[in-house]
Every structure is written in C-alpha cells, then in structure tokens.
Amino acid sequence: MNRIQKNDMVRVISGNYKGYEGKVLKVYPEKKRVIVEGVNFIKKALRRTQQNPQGGIAEKEAPIHLSNVQMLHNGEPTKVRYKTLKNGKKVRVAKKTGEIIDN
C-alpha cells in the first residue's frame, strides 16, 4: 500500500513544475515514481507508420519522483500516515487533519 495512489490529487513541491497540481495517472512503486496529469512534459519522436505516415513529435507526461509531490486533501497539502482500525483494516490518514482518506 502506497502513500500516494492512482487518482489522488497532488501538488509538485520542487523542480521546474513547482506549484502545479494534478491527478495521479499512474504509480510505479518499485521505482518510487508517479505520472501526474499535466506535469513534466517531454517530447518524444514518433516514427512513421501506416497509421501516422508523417511521423512527428509528440508531447507526453514523464514520471516524477515521489519525493517531489505532496498529497492534497481537501485542497490542502498534507503528509500521509497509516492507521489500523479496530476491525484490522489499514487506512491512510491525513496527518494535518487526522481525517481518513480511504473509505
């Protein structure tokens, strides 16, 4: 279970995109990286194919390290910690407010 998961809203806290916010599209837990919507664009050359006879250059989001993003809960940046409920279920909790993030 990761502190940041797919569909979470995050804010970039360092780098060229500092201050940008977006939704997490994909998480790579083994590499500790995430892809955030609208952040960290790279240009990628496309080779010519039958579907794309011109080829060209496409822009797409590249992964960003987990340490460079912070979770947003109710629009406020917060750290995430874990708590085990009485029924034994492990849930994510916003450290700033103490509210449960997961349902």
Summary of the structure (lengths in Angstrom):
residues: 103
radius of gyration: 17.2
end to end distance: 14.1
largest distance: 60.0
contacts: 258
relative contact order: 0.20
helix: 3%
strand: 48%
